[in-house]
Amino acid sequence: MTGPSSSQLTDRIAMIAELVARIMRDPSVATRITADTDLLDEIGMDSLDVTELVLSIEDDLEYEIPLGELSAATFRSVAELAKMTFRQSAPSGLTPA
């Protein structure tokens, strides 16, 4: 499977940014998020925020993200998190919910 196109990745990053802004209850957060944003250090998400983000991504995309795929490193780059949401074959990616 080839990776997402640049526009698909940009759209997915924007979707994640909006979810993060909603979770953090601060609309301005969305404008600060770029592909390289570290959600933990730069945005200040804690473990509960990250859990809510994962559940929101799963709901929006109708995929279950395997727990084995998640680590703190997953949230150190929004682009990496976004790319992860395009992977659709187990065990290295998302599986249908």
Backbone hydrogen bonds, N-H to C=O, Kabsch-Sander energy under -0.5 kcal/mol:
donor,donor_aa,acceptor,acceptor_aa,energy
9,L,5,S,-2.6
10,T,6,S,-2.4
11,D,7,S,-2.4
12,R,8,Q,-2.3
13,I,9,L,-2.5
14,A,10,T,-2.1
15,M,11,D,-2.0
16,I,12,R,-2.5
17,A,13,I,-2.6
18,E,14,A,-2.1
19,L,15,M,-2.1
20,V,16,I,-2.7
21,A,17,A,-2.4
22,R,18,E,-2.1
23,I,19,L,-2.6
24,M,20,V,-2.9
25,R,21,A,-0.5
25,R,22,R,-0.7
26,D,21,A,-2.2
29,V,26,D,-2.0
30,A,27,P,-0.9
31,T,28,S,-0.6
32,R,28,S,-0.7
32,R,29,V,-1.4
33,I,29,V,-0.8
33,I,30,A,-0.6
37,T,34,T,-1.3
39,L,37,T,-0.8
39,L,75,F,-1.9
40,L,75,F,-0.7
42,E,38,D,-1.9
43,I,38,D,-1.3
45,M,39,L,-2.4
50,V,46,D,-2.6
51,T,47,S,-2.2
52,E,48,L,-2.3
53,L,49,D,-2.3
54,V,50,V,-2.7
55,L,51,T,-2.4
56,S,52,E,-2.3
57,I,53,L,-2.8
58,E,54,V,-2.6
59,D,55,L,-2.3
60,D,56,S,-2.8
61,L,57,I,-2.6
62,E,58,E,-1.4
63,Y,58,E,-1.1
64,E,95,T,-2.9
65,I,63,Y,-0.6
69,E,66,P,-2.0
70,L,67,L,-1.5
74,T,71,S,-1.1
75,F,71,S,-0.6
75,F,72,A,-1.4
76,R,73,A,-1.6
78,V,37,T,-1.0
79,A,35,A,-2.8
81,L,77,S,-2.0
82,A,78,V,-2.8
83,K,79,A,-2.8
84,M,80,E,-2.2
85,T,81,L,-1.3
86,F,83,K,-1.7
87,R,83,K,-0.7
87,R,84,M,-1.0
90,A,88,Q,-0.5
92,S,89,S,-0.6
94,L,87,R,-2.7
95,T,64,E,-1.9
97,A,62,E,-1.1
